[in-house]
Amino acid sequence: MSGSKSIPAITDSDCLQAMDHLYAYLDGELGDHPETFAIVEHHLGHCKSCFSRAEMERVLNERLKESGKGDAPDSLKKRLRKLMNNL
């Protein structure tokens, strides 16, 4: 037998652990937790399903940020003022 190592199977608990930290990972909030960051990075590098989910969430976050950069239409501002005055 050659000295090659077998790749450990990815379990549901590995995916759950990675997904528990996914949003903090994507938002760059794991700077104070390098071990958690490394676990998530490693998992995303080996699990196609979780990587796909992380990419979808990342793209969604980017699109949401882009869509929120403009001013609200005047009609919406008027409706909000009217609603707030009625409180």
N, CA and C atoms as a LAMMPS dump frame, in Angstrom:
ITEM: TIMESTEP
0
ITEM: NUMBER OF ATOMS
261
ITEM: BOX BOUNDS ff ff ff
-5.0000000000000000e+02 5.0000000000000000e+02
-5.0000000000000000e+02 5.0000000000000000e+02
-5.0000000000000000e+02 5.0000000000000000e+02
ITEM: ATOMS id mol type element x y z
1 1 1 N 0.848 -1.173 0
2 1 2 C 0 0 0
3 1 3 C 0.89 1.231 0
4 2 1 N 0.566 2.197 -0.864
5 2 2 C 1.336 3.439 -0.869
6 2 3 C 0.962 4.263 0.348
7 3 1 N 1.665 5.27 0.669
8 3 2 C 1.435 6.066 1.862
9 3 3 C 0.362 7.126 1.696
10 4 1 N -0.564 6.964 0.743
11 4 2 C -1.576 8.001 0.538
12 4 3 C -2.608 7.981 1.653
13 5 1 N -3.081 9.163 2.005
14 5 2 C -4.095 9.304 3.04
15 5 3 C -5.465 9.292 2.393
16 6 1 N -6.415 8.672 3.065
17 6 2 C -7.776 8.722 2.545
18 6 3 C -8.424 10.026 3.002
19 7 1 N -9.303 10.55 2.166
20 7 2 C -10.002 11.789 2.49
21 7 3 C -11.185 11.43 3.385
22 8 1 N -11.286 12.063 4.556
23 8 2 C -12.405 11.74 5.437
24 8 3 C -13.729 12.164 4.816
25 9 1 N -14.752 11.382 5.062
26 9 2 C -16.083 11.698 4.531
27 9 3 C -16.637 12.935 5.22
28 10 1 N -17.356 13.726 4.458
29 10 2 C -18.014 14.907 5.008
30 10 3 C -19.355 14.452 5.566
31 11 1 N -19.607 14.785 6.814
32 11 2 C -20.843 14.361 7.46
33 11 3 C -21.831 15.517 7.551
34 12 1 N -23.096 15.174 7.835
35 12 2 C -24.115 16.201 8.018
36 12 3 C -23.736 17.152 9.146
37 13 1 N -23.094 16.64 10.19
38 13 2 C -22.722 17.514 11.306
39 13 3 C -21.641 18.507 10.877
40 14 1 N -20.758 18.112 9.95
41 14 2 C -19.767 19.045 9.416
42 14 3 C -20.47 20.188 8.682
43 15 1 N -21.476 19.827 7.881
44 15 2 C -22.227 20.836 7.127
45 15 3 C -22.984 21.751 8.081
46 16 1 N -23.599 21.183 9.103
47 16 2 C -24.341 22.002 10.066
48 16 3 C -23.421 22.971 10.781
49 17 1 N -22.246 22.498 11.163
50 17 2 C -21.286 23.363 11.846
51 17 3 C -20.851 24.5 10.914
52 18 1 N -20.566 24.194 9.669
53 18 2 C -20.151 25.231 8.719
54 18 3 C -21.287 26.225 8.485
55 19 1 N -22.509 25.736 8.323
56 19 2 C -23.646 26.616 8.062
57 19 3 C -23.99 27.483 9.274
58 20 1 N -23.7 26.993 10.481
59 20 2 C -23.916 27.804 11.685
60 20 3 C -23.09 29.084 11.653
61 21 1 N -21.968 29.041 10.974
62 21 2 C -21.045 30.183 10.938
63 21 3 C -20.984 30.856 9.568
64 22 1 N -21.83 30.419 8.633
65 22 2 C -21.73 30.912 7.261
66 22 3 C -21.9 32.418 7.157
67 23 1 N -22.917 32.978 7.787
68 23 2 C -23.168 34.414 7.632
69 23 3 C -22.065 35.246 8.276
70 24 1 N -21.565 34.82 9.414
71 24 2 C -20.449 35.528 10.037
72 24 3 C -19.21 35.434 9.136
73 25 1 N -19.019 34.292 8.516
74 25 2 C -17.901 34.094 7.586
75 25 3 C -18.031 35.044 6.397
76 26 1 N -19.213 35.06 5.778
77 26 2 C -19.432 35.898 4.602
78 26 3 C -19.341 37.387 4.931
79 27 1 N -19.724 37.764 6.136
80 27 2 C -19.695 39.166 6.544
81 27 3 C -18.336 39.583 7.102
82 28 1 N -17.365 38.665 7.106
83 28 2 C -16.024 38.975 7.597
84 28 3 C -15.961 39.175 9.097
85 29 1 N -16.841 38.496 9.824
86 29 2 C -16.922 38.68 11.27
87 29 3 C -16.199 37.591 12.064
88 30 1 N -15.398 36.785 11.407
89 30 2 C -14.695 35.719 12.12
90 30 3 C -13.227 36.047 12.372
91 31 1 N -12.867 37.315 12.249
92 31 2 C -11.484 37.724 12.452
93 31 3 C -10.944 37.392 13.831
94 32 1 N -11.807 37.44 14.833
95 32 2 C -11.394 37.122 16.196
96 32 3 C -11.486 35.626 16.494
97 33 1 N -11.886 34.849 15.502
98 33 2 C -12.059 33.41 15.681
99 33 3 C -11.368 32.658 14.538
100 34 1 N -10.036 32.691 14.516
101 34 2 C -9.314 32.078 13.39
102 34 3 C -9.558 30.585 13.234
103 35 1 N -9.79 29.872 14.34
104 35 2 C -10.055 28.432 14.232
105 35 3 C -11.377 28.178 13.525
106 36 1 N -12.4 28.956 13.87
107 36 2 C -13.704 28.807 13.221
108 36 3 C -13.601 29.174 11.751
109 37 1 N -12.88 30.263 11.456
110 37 2 C -12.67 30.672 10.072
111 37 3 C -12.021 29.54 9.282
112 38 1 N -10.998 28.931 9.854
113 38 2 C -10.278 27.849 9.174
114 38 3 C -11.184 26.642 8.946
115 39 1 N -12.027 26.333 9.915
116 39 2 C -12.948 25.197 9.775
117 39 3 C -13.914 25.442 8.623
118 40 1 N -14.484 26.634 8.579
119 40 2 C -15.444 26.968 7.52
120 40 3 C -14.738 26.965 6.165
121 41 1 N -13.572 27.598 6.073
122 41 2 C -12.806 27.634 4.822
123 41 3 C -12.509 26.218 4.339
124 42 1 N -12.036 25.38 5.235
125 42 2 C -11.695 24.001 4.874
126 42 3 C -12.941 23.272 4.38
127 43 1 N -14.04 23.425 5.097
128 43 2 C -15.262 22.721 4.725
129 43 3 C -15.757 23.179 3.361
130 44 1 N -15.774 24.49 3.124
131 44 2 C -16.243 24.997 1.831
132 44 3 C -15.339 24.543 0.688
133 45 1 N -14.089 24.297 0.999
134 45 2 C -13.16 23.818 -0.013
135 45 3 C -13.359 22.358 -0.369
136 46 1 N -14.095 21.633 0.467
137 46 2 C -14.276 20.195 0.247
138 46 3 C -15.727 19.769 0.036
139 47 1 N -16.671 20.623 0.342
140 47 2 C -18.085 20.244 0.248
141 47 3 C -18.764 21.083 -0.839
142 48 1 N -19.06 20.442 -1.945
143 48 2 C -19.655 21.138 -3.091
144 48 3 C -21.002 21.756 -2.736
145 49 1 N -21.803 21.063 -1.951
146 49 2 C -23.126 21.555 -1.581
147 49 3 C -23.031 22.834 -0.751
148 50 1 N -22.207 22.836 0.266
149 50 2 C -22.062 24.019 1.121
150 50 3 C -21.381 25.158 0.376
151 51 1 N -20.419 24.83 -0.498
152 51 2 C -19.777 25.866 -1.299
153 51 3 C -20.813 26.558 -2.178
154 52 1 N -21.692 25.768 -2.802
155 52 2 C -22.738 26.344 -3.652
156 52 3 C -23.66 27.243 -2.855
157 53 1 N -24.023 26.8 -1.661
158 53 2 C -24.897 27.605 -0.798
159 53 3 C -24.198 28.909 -0.413
160 54 1 N -22.923 28.824 -0.062
161 54 2 C -22.168 30.015 0.324
162 54 3 C -22.06 30.99 -0.845
163 55 1 N -21.833 30.481 -2.048
164 55 2 C -21.745 31.349 -3.217
165 55 3 C -23.074 32.021 -3.506
166 56 1 N -24.167 31.279 -3.382
167 56 2 C -25.486 31.86 -3.596
168 56 3 C -25.75 32.973 -2.593
169 57 1 N -25.423 32.751 -1.334
170 57 2 C -25.613 33.757 -0.289
171 57 3 C -24.725 34.977 -0.534
172 58 1 N -23.498 34.739 -0.987
173 58 2 C -22.567 35.839 -1.257
174 58 3 C -23.1 36.719 -2.388
175 59 1 N -23.56 36.101 -3.464
176 59 2 C -24.097 36.855 -4.602
177 59 3 C -25.364 37.6 -4.188
178 60 1 N -26.213 36.945 -3.409
179 60 2 C -27.437 37.592 -2.937
180 60 3 C -27.104 38.826 -2.101
181 61 1 N -26.147 38.7 -1.198
182 61 2 C -25.718 39.84 -0.373
183 61 3 C -25.193 40.984 -1.231
184 62 1 N -24.402 40.663 -2.245
185 62 2 C -23.879 41.7 -3.136
186 62 3 C -25.01 42.425 -3.857
187 63 1 N -25.966 41.662 -4.357
188 63 2 C -27.091 42.266 -5.085
189 63 3 C -27.933 43.137 -4.162
190 64 1 N -28.139 42.692 -2.936
191 64 2 C -28.91 43.493 -1.991
192 64 3 C -28.197 44.795 -1.667
193 65 1 N -26.889 44.729 -1.491
194 65 2 C -26.113 45.941 -1.216
195 65 3 C -26.182 46.909 -2.39
196 66 1 N -26.088 46.382 -3.607
197 66 2 C -26.15 47.23 -4.799
198 66 3 C -27.518 47.885 -4.939
199 67 1 N -28.566 47.149 -4.644
200 67 2 C -29.919 47.681 -4.831
201 67 3 C -30.259 48.751 -3.798
202 68 1 N -29.575 48.763 -2.68
203 68 2 C -29.855 49.732 -1.629
204 68 3 C -29.071 51.023 -1.732
205 69 1 N -28.342 51.232 -2.799
206 69 2 C -27.492 52.421 -2.919
207 69 3 C -28.224 53.645 -3.445
208 70 1 N -29.352 53.459 -4.101
209 70 2 C -30.059 54.594 -4.68
210 70 3 C -31.021 55.216 -3.683
211 71 1 N -31.553 56.395 -4.06
212 71 2 C -32.561 57.061 -3.237
213 71 3 C -33.917 56.417 -3.461
214 72 1 N -34.723 56.47 -2.445
215 72 2 C -36.095 55.98 -2.571
216 72 3 C -36.877 56.935 -3.454
217 73 1 N -37.824 56.403 -4.222
218 73 2 C -38.648 57.287 -5.06
219 73 3 C -39.456 58.253 -4.192
220 74 1 N -39.747 59.436 -4.742
221 74 2 C -40.514 60.452 -4.005
222 74 3 C -41.873 59.916 -3.565
223 75 1 N -42.497 59.087 -4.398
224 75 2 C -43.816 58.541 -4.041
225 75 3 C -43.724 57.685 -2.773
226 76 1 N -42.643 56.927 -2.635
227 76 2 C -42.457 56.111 -1.436
228 76 3 C -42.204 56.996 -0.22
229 77 1 N -41.404 58.032 -0.387
230 77 2 C -41.128 58.951 0.719
231 77 3 C -42.415 59.608 1.209
232 78 1 N -43.274 60.014 0.274
233 78 2 C -44.555 60.629 0.648
234 78 3 C -45.432 59.649 1.415
235 79 1 N -45.502 58.41 0.935
236 79 2 C -46.31 57.393 1.611
237 79 3 C -45.807 57.141 3.028
238 80 1 N -44.501 57.075 3.187
239 80 2 C -43.917 56.834 4.516
240 80 3 C -44.198 58.009 5.449
241 81 1 N -44.039 59.254 4.946
242 81 2 C -44.339 60.43 5.783
243 81 3 C -45.793 60.4 6.229
244 82 1 N -46.68 60.074 5.307
245 82 2 C -48.108 60.021 5.626
246 82 3 C -48.393 58.961 6.683
247 83 1 N -47.786 57.796 6.535
248 83 2 C -47.966 56.723 7.522
249 83 3 C -47.422 57.139 8.891
250 84 1 N -46.263 57.785 8.907
251 84 2 C -45.657 58.18 10.179
252 84 3 C -46.465 59.292 10.851
253 85 1 N -47.052 60.17 10.075
254 85 2 C -47.885 61.244 10.65
255 85 3 C -49.171 60.697 11.243
256 86 1 N -49.618 59.548 10.759
257 86 2 C -50.856 58.955 11.26
258 86 3 C -50.655 58.117 12.535
259 87 1 N -49.416 57.963 12.959
260 87 2 C -49.149 57.146 14.163
261 87 3 C -49.575 57.845 15.408
